[in-house]
Amino acid sequence: MVDAKRLITVLSLVLLLAAPYSLAQDADEGPAHPDIPSLDDLLDALDAGDIDLDDLRTMGFSVFSTPFNTYDGYGDGPFDPAETDTAAFGHRPTLQGNGLTLRVNGLDAQSCNECHTIVSNRTRPPTLGIGGVGGVVQNAIIMPSVIDVADSFDDRVVFQAGHDPALPLAFDGVADFNGRFANPPFLFGGGGVELLGKEMTADLQDLLAQARTAPAGTVTLLTTHGVDFGSITTLDAAGNVELDVEGIGPEDITGVPPEEVLVVRPFGRKGENFSMRDFDRGAMQFHFGIQPVEVVGEDVDEDGDGLDNEVSVAEMSVLHVFDVTNPRPRIGKLGPGAVAGFQTFVDIGCAECHRPVMKTRSRFLPLAHPEDPTDPSADVYLEVDLKKVGFDKAPGGGVFVPLFADLKRHKMGPGLAETFERGELANDEFTTARLWGIADSAPYLHDGRATTLFQAIDLHGGEAQSARDNFIALSVPQQKKLLRFLKKLRAPKQPNEELVD
């Protein structure tokens, strides 16, 4: 028997979600994405059974896929001659004064899906879809102050002494660039990654609390889920401690509270963001010039474009729900050659950082607003059962997350180091790439410089130098078997297509 009340509510949501498309087609003026109910109203409807998780996912998909326009708040505000940091969000210059887009420091897309369009680059033609990777043309050019595309050596180009990093602007075949160049990864399996990160953060915070009450001289190892992040030394009875960390926190932790250092941040090529929502907040401002209410405040026109409340708490919340319910990547059937390749993958040291599988304690991912990076259990408004979105149940009540990573940053050597003076993270450090789905996600490495898996392995340096050297020393048949195994790590089939009309 049909529940009439639920049917009416869902139909109302569908009509609401259809509104941006009808506006785009039938009206010349107006926002592309309409307002949605408040988060409290959505949660009340969820509790009453009037809507379910799939309805929230559908609403989040609408936020993800809608091409925002200026009536939504797209674009920074007007040029402000008093602005001291013209690279910061809000008053960036626009390319040739077009008044809207920039491309070389954000203001480079209208929707999230513009950068996440490729489900598989292995098929011919590539399989397009929702939530996938981006090609090099979709790379984000992040906060550059120098882009010497002409390989200039003209003496009229003034090089500022003391510039860090030192960019000589020499005629040397190098287009000097002081910024970041980041290739878009896929969203698939993000819920499992976020839950792992939050559990690891909770463990590290507990270890810190234990260290603060331990006798002076006690050394507490910072190990969680089998990953080593260093140690804490208790200095005195007053609870003062000294951190000796690796792969976590900013490059210089001087003066940074230990609680803030000990936050696992699995998202972003450098490991900058502790949750997918945390990433989305910055992406809204960087890519679109849209100011989230939870960043700038309610009824605040922070960028001076004449619009306030450009993206609401509810819109960010349903977007987060969509993010973390993306299907996880899959592993194809392993024949004898691929099995042998996996064993070689382990034997030569790849699995030390690319850990094949990790296990959560719980299968429920907490989503919070406001978010406290140091306390994942604070202000939780919804828990998502990851078993219901495709993760396999693990003994003890958690789920298996076969991500082939450790959620830790590693030094990758000078060959892969960026040249960026504004960041808090070391230029040669990157979070371990998650290899699940790697067969479909070319190009590879943080900026897409590797077009094949062999090239990606060959470019490893720093902490990965030994594993790279071991791979190069293998016989050609052994190398092929290892690559055959990696090519079994596939993207999900037809991800999110159930959300498309």
N, C-alpha and C positions, 0 to 999 in steps of 0.2 A: 504494500500500500504506500502511495506517495505521501510524504510529509509536506503538506502544502506550505507551511511556514518556512521550512528549510528551502524549498524550491523557490519561493519568492525571494528569499534573502540571497540565494546564490545567483538567481537571475538578475537581481539588482546589482550584485558585484560584477557580473559579466557585462551588463550594460555600462557600468562605471568604467570597467577596464576597456571596453570598446570605444569609449569616448575619445581618447587621443587619436585613434585612427580616423574616426569620422571628422574630427576637427581638422586633421591634416588634409583630408580629401575635400571637404565641403566648405571650409572657411579659410579666408586669407589671413585673418588675424586671430590671435588667441593662443594660449599655451598648448603645447602638444601633449602634455600629460596633466590630467585634472587632479585636483585635490582628492585624497582618499580619507576615509574615516580616521579618527585619532587612534593611537596605539591602544589606549584604554578601551575604546569602543570595539576595536577588533578583538581584543582579548576577551571582552565580555561576550561577544558573539561566538568566539571559540569555546568558551566555557559552557555556553548555552547549547552548543551543538548546532548552531545555525550555520557555521562555516567550519572547515577543517584545514589541515595543514596544506592540502593541495590548493585550496583557495588562496592561502597566504603566498604559496609558491607562485601561483599565477599572477598575483598582484606584484610580486617581486620581479617576475619575468617582464612585466610591463615596464617597470622602472628601468630594468637592465637594457631593454631593447628599444625604448622610445627615443627617437632623435629629438633631443631638446631644442627649443628655439628661444629667441630672446624674451618671449613672454613667460617662459619658465625660469628666466634668470641666466640663460646661457650668455657667456662672455663676461669679461671683467668690466668694471666701471670705467668712467672717463679718465683720460690721462690727468695725472695730478703732478704739477711741476714740483710740489713740495715732497713728493714721494722719495725717500732716501734709498730704498731698495727696489729698483724697478724689475727685479727678477722675482719678487715675492708675489703671492696671489693677491688679486684684487685690483691692481692698477698697472698691469703689465702693458708695455707698448704693443701695438698690433702691426702686422707685417705690411709695409708700405702704407701705413695709416689706414688700413681697410676698416678699422673700427671694431673688428670682431675676432679675427683669428690671428694666430702667431706661428704655430707649428713647431718652432725651434725651442720653445719652453712651455709646452702645453698649449691650451686653447687650440687643440688639434683634432677634436672629434666631437660628434654630437650625441653619440650613444656608447654605452659600455660595449655593446656587441660589435662595434666597428673594429675594435682591437682584438676581439676574441671570436674569430670567425672560422678557423680551420680545424675541423675535427680530425682529419687525416691528410697529411702531405705525402702519404705513401701511395694513395690511389691515384689513378689517372683518369679524369682530372681530379685534383684534390677534392676531398669531401668537405663541403662547407656545412656549417651548423651553428649551434648556440653554445657559447662557453668555451670554445676551443682556443688554440694558440693563435699567434699572429705571425705573419711573415716579416721580413726585414723592413718592408715599406711601412709596417705598422709600429716599428720601434718608437719608443718615447725618447725624445731628446730633452734631458732633464737639467734645468738650471745652468746652462752654459754661459760663460762670460767671454770665451774665445772660441771661434770656429774658423780656422784658417783654411777654408776650402780651396784657396788658390795656391797653397803651399808658398806663401808669400816670403820674399826676402827683401822687399822694397824698404828702403831706409826711412820712408815716410810713415811706416808702421811702427808706432812707439811701443816698445816692450817695457812694462812697468817693472823696475828693479824690485827684487824681493818677492815677486809673484810666486806663489806656491800652489801647485807644482811648477817647477821651472819649465816654461815652454819657450824655446829659443827662436821660434819662427824662422827656422833655417830652411833653405831650399834643399830638402832631403827626402822628398817623396812621402812625407808624413803630413797629413792635414791635422795640425795641432788642434786639440779640442780640450777645453777645460769644462767638463760637465760629465753627465752620465748618459749612456746609450743603452736602453733596456728593451729586450725583446719580450713581448707579452706571453706569459705562460697560460696554460689552460686552468679552468676552475674545477675540473673533475676531481672528485674525492676530497674536496676542501673541508668537508665536515669532519672527516676522520683526522685530517692534519690538525685542524683547529682544536679538537678534543685532546689529542696527544699534547699539543703545546700547552693547553690550559692545565692538564694534569701535571706536566713537568714543572710548570711555573709554581703550582701549588706545593709540589714536593720541595722545590728549592726554597720557597718562602718558609716552609716548615723547618728545613735544615738551618736556615738563618736564625729562626726563633730559638732552636735548640742551641746553636752556637752562642747566642747572646746570654744564655743562662749557664753555659758550661764553665768549668774552671779555667783560669788564665793559662794560656799555652796549649789549650786543646785545639787540634786540627780536625775540622769536620769536612769530609769529602763531599763534593757537590755532584753526586751521581743519582740520576733518575732515569728510569726505564732503560737502564743499561748504558746510558750516555754520560760521559765524564765532562763536567764543565769546570773542573778545578777544585779549589778548596777555600775554606774560611778558617782563619786563625783567631781564636778568642784572645783579646788583649788584656782584659781586666775584668774585675767583678762588676763594673758598671755597665757591662753589656757592649762595650766597644769591640769592634771586630775589624779584621783586615782581610780583604778579598784578594785571592790569587786565581783569577778566572781565565778561561779560554773559550773562545767561540760564542761568547755571550756578552751583552752590554756594549757601551761605546768604546772607541779606541782608547780614550783617556777617561778613566773613571774617577779621577781626582775630584773630590767634592760632590760626587753623585751618591745619593743615599743607596745603601746596599740593596734595599727593597726594589729600587728602580733598575738596578743592574741585573738582578736575578729574575728577569722576565724573558721567557722563551718567545722569540718572534719569528715564526716560520714563514711569514709571507713577505713578498718582495724579494728581488734577486739578491739583495744584500742582507735579508733578514731584518727588515725595519719594522714590521707590523705584527702585533700580537694576535690580531683576529682579522677576518675578512672584512668586517665592518670598519675596523681601524684603517685598513687599506682603502676602503671605499670613501671614507671621509676625505682623505687627501686626494683621491682620484677625482672626486666631484669638483674640487677647487682647481686642481691642476689641469685636467683635460677640458672641463666645461666652463670654468669660471662660475660654477654654481656653489652657493654658500649654504652648507647644511646648518639648520637651526641649532643642532647640538654642538656646533663649533662656534658660531658667531652670536648665538642667543636669539630668543624669540622677538619678532617685530624689529629686528635690527637690519638695516641696509648697510652692511659692512663695506661693500665695494662701491657704493654710491651710484648704482645703476638704476635707481628708482624702484627697486623691488625688494621686499623683505620676505622672510619665510620661504626661501626658494626651494628647499627640499626639506620636508618635515621629518620629525622623529619617526612617524609611522612609515613613511616612504623608505627611510634608511633601514627600518626594522624588517619590512617585507623583502627588501633587497638582500639583507643578510640571510633571511630564511631561504631565498632562492639560491644564494651563493653556496650555503652549506649543505643543501640537498641535491646538488649536482651529482650525478651517478659517478661511481668510482671507476677507474680504469680496470681493465681485465687482463688476464694472462691466457694466451693461446695454448693449445695442446702442445706439450713438449715431447718431441721425438728424442731418440738416443743422442743425436748430435747436439741438440739444445740442452739436454740434461748434462752432457759432458761440458758444454760451454758454461753452464751455471757453476759447475764444480771448479772450473778454471777461474771464473769470476771471483769465487771465494778464495781460492788458493793463492792468487797473485795479489790479494789485498784490497780489491775493489769494495768488498763488503764491509770493510772496517768503517767506512763513512756511508756508503750506500747500503745501509742495513736493509736486508730484503723485506723483513716484516717486523712491525712493532705491535704491541698489544695494549689496549686501554684497560683501565680498571672498570669503567662504567661504559654502558652503551648510550648514555644520555648526554648529549651536548648541551651545556647551558648557554643561553643567549641572554645578554644583559643590556640594560640601559638605565643610567649611564654606565659605561664600562670602566672598571678599575683594573688596569693591567696587572697589578700586583695581587689581586684577589678575584679570581674567576668566579667565585661563588656569590659575589655581591650583586644585588639588584637584578637577579635573574627574573625575567618575565616569561620565559618559555624554555622547555627542554625538548630537543629533537631526538627521537629514537633512531639512531643510525642503522640499527638492524632493518628498520622499515625503509631505508633509502639505499639498501644494497650491500651493506657491510656484513661480513660473516661473523656470527657469534663466537666468542672465544671463551675458554674455561674461566670461571670466576665472575662472569657477568659482563665482561667488556666485549670489544670487537677487535678483530684482526685488521691492521692497516698495512697492506703490503706496498709501502711507498718507496722502498729502496732509497732511504735517506735517514739522517739522524737529527734533523732540525737544529743543526749547529753550524756556525760559520767556521770556515777554514781558510788559511792562507794558500793561495793558488799560484804564487810565484809572480815575478815581474812581467812575464809575457802576457798575462791576463789582467794585470793591474790597470785600473782606471786612472785617469788624471782629473781629479775633482777636488777642489779646495774647500768646498762648503759643507762637506759631509762630516758626520760624527763617527763614521765607521772607516776602518782602514781600507785604502784603495785596492789592496790585493786580497781582501777577504770577501767571500761570498758564502751564502748558505748552501749547504749541500743540495744539489739538484735532485729532485725526486724523479726517479727513472721510470716509475710506472707510466705507461702510455708513451714511452720514448720512441717506439717504432713509428709512431704517427706524428711526432711533434717537431720534426725538423723545421727550421734550422736550430742549431744547438749552441750551448753556452749562453752566458748572460746577455750577449749582444747579437747573437745569431751569426757569429763569424765562422762557425763550423757548419759546413753543408752536409757532412756525413758523420756517422758515429765514429768511424776510424779517426777522422780529423779531430773530433771532440776529445777523444781519449789522448791522442798524440799531443794536444795542446795543454794537457794537465801539467802543472808544475807545483812548486812549493810542497805542501804536505802530501800532495798526491803524486809527487815525482817518482817515488819508488814503485807505486802501482803502475804508473804509465810506463816506466822502464821495463817492468816485468812483462807488460803486454807487448811492447815492441820486441822483446827478446823471444816471444813465443814463435813457434813455427807457423807458417801461413795456415795450415789446416787447423791448428789450435785457435788462431785468431778468428778464423771463419766460424768455428763452433761457438766461440764466445759471442760474436756478433749475431749469430743465428739465435742464440738465447735472448739477447736484447731485443731482437725483432719480434719476439713473442710477447713483449710487454706492450699491449695495445690500448688505444683509447676506447671508451665505451661505444657501443653501437647506437646510432640515432639518439644521442643524448638530448633530453629535454623536448623531444618532438611532440610528446603528449600535451605540451603546453601551447602548441601552435594550432590555430584554427585550421 
